[in-house]
Amino acid sequence: MNVTIRPATKGDLPAIAKLAANLVREHHATDAKRFLLVEPVENGYTWFFSRELEAKDAVILAAVTDDDRVVGYCYGRLEERDWNALLDAHGGLHDVYVDASARRSHVAEKLVGAMCDRLKDLGAPRTVLMTMTSNVAAQKLFAKLGFRTTMLEMTREST
Ligand SMILES: CC(C)(COP(=O)(O)OP(=O)(O)OC[C@H]1O[C@@H](n2cnc3c(N)ncnc32)[C@H](O)[C@@H]1OP(=O)(O)O)[C@@H](O)C(=O)NCCC(=O)NCCS
């Protein structure tokens, strides 16, 4: 599949919000107590990403087919020093999602590579991300691109 990776535009946001909503619902379906679901997710993301499109520290990339279909997106931003996480200023890669119809064609690889380049250009010395422990496909993707495993989040319900 031939895709172009480019900065997202306002016109891409409805399609990107649908992909982001899939990402949220898939996380919620895995562990409904840990991963929030606030419906309608698409509206929330359209609002949030419209704001992020204007932010100088945020990056939203779209993967677009030759016939102008958005089949994937990636969202990241420059993050400040975080003492709680013992994490200096860095690039945070928050979302990457590829539509099921476009998977295993290296679309995510291109999106994440382009995101790391953009965050570096913005001054990030490194890029940090989180992924579900059960998401082996994502972990293989990130490992292939040079990410190392650094933290394991644990959750306990209050009793
Ligand atoms: C994970 C995801 C982004 C991968 O997208 P993709 O475009 O299919 O991935 P790519 O084709 O770029 O794959 C690049 C590499 O990642 C690994 N990979 C990707 N999907 C994989 C899978 N299903 N099983 C095993 N390895 C996989 C492989 O190493 C692959 O390289 P290879 O094809 O040379 O073996 C996609 O499956 C997705 O959107 N999943 C749901 C959302 C999600 O999990 N996002 C990440 C949240 S942190």
The ligand as an SDF file (V2000), in Angstrom:
LIG
                    3D

 48 50  0  0  0  0  0  0  0  0999 V2000
    0.4180   -1.7990   16.2760 C   0  0  0  0  0  0  0  0  0  0  0  0
    0.0340   -1.1560   14.9390 C   0  0  0  0  0  0  0  0  0  0  0  0
    0.1500    0.3650   15.0850 C   0  0  0  0  0  0  0  0  0  0  0  0
    1.0320   -1.6420   13.8660 C   0  0  0  0  0  0  0  0  0  0  0  0
    0.7190   -1.0020   12.6440 O   0  0  0  0  0  0  0  0  0  0  0  0
    1.1940   -1.5800   11.2400 P   0  0  0  0  0  0  0  0  0  0  0  0
    1.1350   -0.4710   10.2450 O   0  0  0  0  0  0  0  0  0  0  0  0
    0.4470   -2.8060   10.9220 O   0  0  0  0  0  0  0  0  0  0  0  0
    2.7150   -1.9630   11.5560 O   0  0  0  0  0  0  0  0  0  0  0  0
    3.8950   -2.0690   10.4910 P   0  0  0  0  0  0  0  0  0  0  0  0
    3.4230   -2.7410    9.2480 O   0  0  0  0  0  0  0  0  0  0  0  0
    4.5600   -0.7360   10.3430 O   0  0  0  0  0  0  0  0  0  0  0  0
    4.8640   -3.0580   11.2670 O   0  0  0  0  0  0  0  0  0  0  0  0
    6.2060   -2.7410   11.5680 C   0  0  0  0  0  0  0  0  0  0  0  0
    6.7830   -3.8510   12.4400 C   0  0  0  0  0  0  0  0  0  0  0  0
    6.0440   -3.9500   13.6650 O   0  0  0  0  0  0  0  0  0  0  0  0
    5.8870   -5.3300   14.0390 C   0  0  0  0  0  0  0  0  0  0  0  0
    4.4540   -5.6970   13.9520 N   0  0  0  0  0  0  0  0  0  0  0  0
    3.4490   -4.9280   13.5250 C   0  0  0  0  0  0  0  0  0  0  0  0
    2.2760   -5.5830   13.6460 N   0  0  0  0  0  0  0  0  0  0  0  0
    2.5580   -6.7880   14.1580 C   0  0  0  0  0  0  0  0  0  0  0  0
    1.7660   -7.9110   14.5100 C   0  0  0  0  0  0  0  0  0  0  0  0
    0.4310   -7.9110   14.3630 N   0  0  0  0  0  0  0  0  0  0  0  0
    2.3910   -9.0040   15.0140 N   0  0  0  0  0  0  0  0  0  0  0  0
    3.7290   -9.0160   15.1830 C   0  0  0  0  0  0  0  0  0  0  0  0
    4.5430   -7.9760   14.8520 N   0  0  0  0  0  0  0  0  0  0  0  0
    3.9600   -6.8760   14.3510 C   0  0  0  0  0  0  0  0  0  0  0  0
    6.7330   -6.1120   13.0600 C   0  0  0  0  0  0  0  0  0  0  0  0
    8.0450   -6.1720   13.5870 O   0  0  0  0  0  0  0  0  0  0  0  0
    6.6960   -5.2160   11.8290 C   0  0  0  0  0  0  0  0  0  0  0  0
    7.8050   -5.3910   10.9970 O   0  0  0  0  0  0  0  0  0  0  0  0
    7.7710   -6.5590    9.8610 P   0  0  0  0  0  0  0  0  0  0  0  0
    6.5160   -6.3770    9.0820 O   0  0  0  0  0  0  0  0  0  0  0  0
    9.0080   -6.3040    9.0640 O   0  0  0  0  0  0  0  0  0  0  0  0
    7.7680   -7.8560   10.6230 O   0  0  0  0  0  0  0  0  0  0  0  0
   -1.3930   -1.5710   14.4800 C   0  0  0  0  0  0  0  0  0  0  0  0
   -1.5340   -2.9630   14.5980 O   0  0  0  0  0  0  0  0  0  0  0  0
   -2.4800   -0.8910   15.2750 C   0  0  0  0  0  0  0  0  0  0  0  0
   -2.9090    0.2090   14.9350 O   0  0  0  0  0  0  0  0  0  0  0  0
   -2.9390   -1.5570   16.3530 N   0  0  0  0  0  0  0  0  0  0  0  0
   -3.9820   -0.9930   17.2210 C   0  0  0  0  0  0  0  0  0  0  0  0
   -3.5070    0.2470   17.9260 C   0  0  0  0  0  0  0  0  0  0  0  0
   -2.2760    0.0240   18.7420 C   0  0  0  0  0  0  0  0  0  0  0  0
   -2.0420   -1.0340   19.3140 O   0  0  0  0  0  0  0  0  0  0  0  0
   -1.4630    1.0780   18.8130 N   0  0  0  0  0  0  0  0  0  0  0  0
   -0.2730    1.1170   19.6180 C   0  0  0  0  0  0  0  0  0  0  0  0
   -0.6860    1.5670   20.9760 C   0  0  0  0  0  0  0  0  0  0  0  0
    0.6910    2.0060   21.9730 S   0  0  0  0  0  0  0  0  0  0  0  0
  1  2  1  0
  2  3  1  0
  2  4  1  0
  2 36  1  0
  4  5  1  0
  5  6  1  0
  6  7  2  0
  6  8  1  0
  6  9  1  0
  9 10  1  0
 10 11  2  0
 10 12  1  0
 10 13  1  0
 13 14  1  0
 14 15  1  0
 15 16  1  0
 15 30  1  0
 16 17  1  0
 17 18  1  0
 17 28  1  0
 18 19  1  0
 18 27  1  0
 19 20  2  0
 20 21  1  0
 21 22  1  0
 21 27  2  0
 22 23  1  0
 22 24  2  0
 24 25  1  0
 25 26  2  0
 26 27  1  0
 28 29  1  0
 28 30  1  0
 30 31  1  0
 31 32  1  0
 32 33  2  0
 32 34  1  0
 32 35  1  0
 36 37  1  0
 36 38  1  0
 38 39  2  0
 38 40  1  0
 40 41  1  0
 41 42  1  0
 42 43  1  0
 43 44  2  0
 43 45  1  0
 45 46  1  0
 46 47  1  0
 47 48  1  0
M  END
$$$$
